[in-house]
Amino acid sequence: MTTPSLTGPSLAGAIRAAMLTADPFAKAMATRTVARNWQAGRLAFVFDEALPDVPARPDAPQLLPPNAMPKRGRGGSERGRIALLHALCHIEFVAIDLALDAAGRFGEAMGRQFVSDWLSVAADEAMHFSLLARRLKTLGSHYGAMPAHDGLWDAARETAHDVAARLAVVPMVLEARGLDVTPVTIERFLAAGDQRSARILKRILDDEIRHVRFGTSHFESVCQERGESPPTLWKILVERHFRGAIKPPFNDSARRSAGLSCEMMAGVA
């Protein structure tokens, strides 16, 4: 398998190369390289290459439709904890490409700060993936050992036409849901005596608050430019582009820290 060049004359070329890197660990390294090169001024703010419709994926894990995924239990047994860590590891892997795609697809119109924010998110997701993959190895498993959810990239396809829709669905729904469920997951690992995994998830939770805050901040800026009410437009876009329900319980403090309003915490009618 040939790994594309990690840097190029343009920001778009560098992002495209990272997205087309199939090996998960090479993708994580490529992503962090893109973020560092951008911050160091080594990539031109040029969008001369199209992003792939679907990022490159490794041969494993096997990707299944959501309704075909095996039950993994509640994380009490070691096997259940490994299955849960594998699922989270895959979420972080796909999140790398979601953040890269946001920077490369919408960055030209949204500006340099938008690019900086989402490349920093991509680098965080790459780090989260690496931490979880390393933890799986210490537990005698590895990323790719189990099937994984194939529906996560659907959000990118569904919102590729509109930055407001992308922000409304990915950070403000999908990542925000992580703020709600991760504390409970941390408690399960602590109850099982797995403090190392719990510490990794706490680090991820802290970073995800910042990621959601990027989403809410840029969404509010887009709404201001369009003369729209953020809660109203958010509900319209979520009803149109998100196939699922937004239900409590919510992690109110984390959501407030991330800039999500009470109207948005109330879900979609």
N, C-alpha and C positions, 0 to 999 in steps of 0.2 A: 504494500500500500504506500503510495507516495503522499507525503505530507506537504501541503501547499506552503509557499513562502510566508513567514509570519509577519513580515513588514513589506511595505511597498511605497510607491510614491504618493499614494493618497490614503486618506482615512477610509474611504469606501473599500479600497482594495485590501487594506489590512483587515477590516472587519469581515469581508467576504472570505478571505483566506482562513480566518479563525473558524468561521461557521462551516466551512467545507473541510475542516479537520475532523476525521471520524473517530480516531482513537480518543477516548475520554480524557486520559491524562495529558495527552498532547494538546487537546482542545483547551483544557484548563491552563496549561502553560502558555499557549498561544494567546489566550484571552488576557492573561495578566501582562504579557508582553505588549499587546496592543494598548492596554490602559497606561502602562508606563511610558511607552513611546509617545502617546498623545499628550500626557502630562509634561513630558520633557520637550515638547515642541518638534518632535521628529516626524510627525505626520501632517501633511497638508490638509486643510479644511476643503477637501475636494471630493465630490461624489460622482465619480466617472465610471463606476462599475455597479451593475445591478446585483442586488442581494439574492441569494437562492430562495426559491419558494419553500424548500424543505432543507434544513441543515443536514450535513453528513452525519450518519449514525453508525456506531460499531455493530458488529455481527451479534453481539450479546449486550444487553439482555434481549430476550424475545419480547416483542411488543404486542400486547393484546388489547382488544377493545375493553372499555371499563367494565362492561357486564360479564366479561370472561375472566376477570382477574380472580385468582384463588383467594379464599378468606385467609387472613393472616392472624386472627386472634387479637387480643387486647394488649399484648406486650408483656404478659406476666412471666411466661417461660422464656428461656434463653432463645429457643427457636423463634418464638413470637417477636422477641426484641430484635433479632437479626432480620426478620422479615420486615419489620417496621423501619429499621435503619436503612435497609435496601430500598424501600419505597421512598423514603426521604432523600436518599442519595440520588435516585433517579429524578426526583423533582428538582433538586439543585442542578443536576446536569442539564436538564431542559431549560431551566431558568437562565443558564449562561447564554444560550442562544436567544432567548426572549429579550434579554437586556441588550445583547449585541445588535439584534434586529431593530430594536427601538432606536438605538443611537444611529445606525446606518440608514434606516428607512425614513426617519423623521428629522434627523439632525440638521439637514440643510435648511429646512424651513424654520426649525425651532431655535437654532443658534448654538453657539459654542458651549454655553453653560449646560444646555440640555445634553449635549454629547458627553461633556465631562461627568455629569451626574450618572448617566446610564452606563458609561464605561466603568465607572467606579462600582456600580451595582454588579456589572458583569464580572469584575475582578473579585468582588465579595462572593458571588455565587460559585466562582471557580474555587475559591478557598474553602467554602462550605462543602462543596463536592469532595475535595481532596481530604478534608478532615473526616467526613463520613466514610469515604472509601477506605481510608487508613484504619478507621475503627472496625469496619467489617473484617479487614484482614486479621486484626488482633483477635477477633472472635472466631476465626477459622473459616470465614467466608470471603466473598469478594463481589465487587460490583459486576453484574452480569450473571450472577449465579441463579437468579430467580427471574420470572417474567416481570414485566413492568407495564404501567399504564400508557396507552398510546394516544390518549386524548388531550394531552397537555398542549401540544402544538396547535390544536384547533383554535385556541384563542388568538394566536398570531395570524392565522389565515383569516379568521372572521373579522379582524380589526385592521388589516393591512392598509385599508383605504383611508383611515382617519385617525389622526393622533389622539383626538379626544376619546374616541372609542377604545383605543389601545390603553390609554391611561385609566379610563373608567373600569375596564375589565381586568387588566393584568395586575397592576399594583393595588387598585382600590377595591377589588373583589377577591382575586385569587391570593395575593400576598396578604391582604388584610385578614383573610380566613386563617392563614397561618398564625397571625397574632392571637386569634381566639383559641386555637386547638393546641398550640405548642406548650403552653404552661401545663396543661393536663398531661401531655405526653412526658414532659420533664418529671412530673410527680410520679408517673408510672415507673420510669427508669430509676428514680430515687428509691421508691418502695421496693424495687427488685435488687437494690444494692449496687446498681450500675451508675456510679457517680461520674465516671469518665464520659459516658454517652450523654448524661444529663448536662455536664458542663459544655459539651459541644452544642447541644440544642439551646442552651442559654445564650451562648455567643451568637448563634444564628438568629434567635429571637431579637436580641438587641440590634443586630444589623438590619433585620427586616423592618423594624420600626422606622429606621432612616429611609429605607427603600420606599415604603408606603408614603412617607412624608414627601419624598421627591415627586411621587405620583400626584398627590393632592395639590402640591404647590404648582406644578406645571399645568395640571388640569384647571386650576383656578385662573391661571394666566390665560389659557386658551379661552375659557369662558368670558373673561373680561374683554378680550379682543373681539369675541363674537357677540358681545352684549347679551349673554345668557346667564341665568341663575345656575350656579354650580350644582345644588341639590336636584333641581328640576332636570337639567341636561343629563346629569349622572343617571337618574332613574330611567329616563328615556333610552339612553344608550345601553344600559344594563338589560332592560327589558327586551331590547332589539337584538343584542349580540351575546348575551350570556344564557346558556341553557342550564338552568339550575336555580335553586332557591337560596336566598340569603336569610338565614334564620339565626336567632340567638341560641345559646348564650354568646354574648360578645365580651371581649376583653376591653372594657370601657377605657381603662387608664391607658393601655397601649394604643388604642385607636385614637384617643384624644391627643396623645403625644405625637402621633403620626399625622395629625391634622384632619382627621375624619370628623365631620360634624354630626350632631345628634340626628339630623334628618337622614344622613347616610347610614348611621348605625341602625336606624329603624328598618332598614331593608327596602325592598321594592314591593309596592302594593300590587 
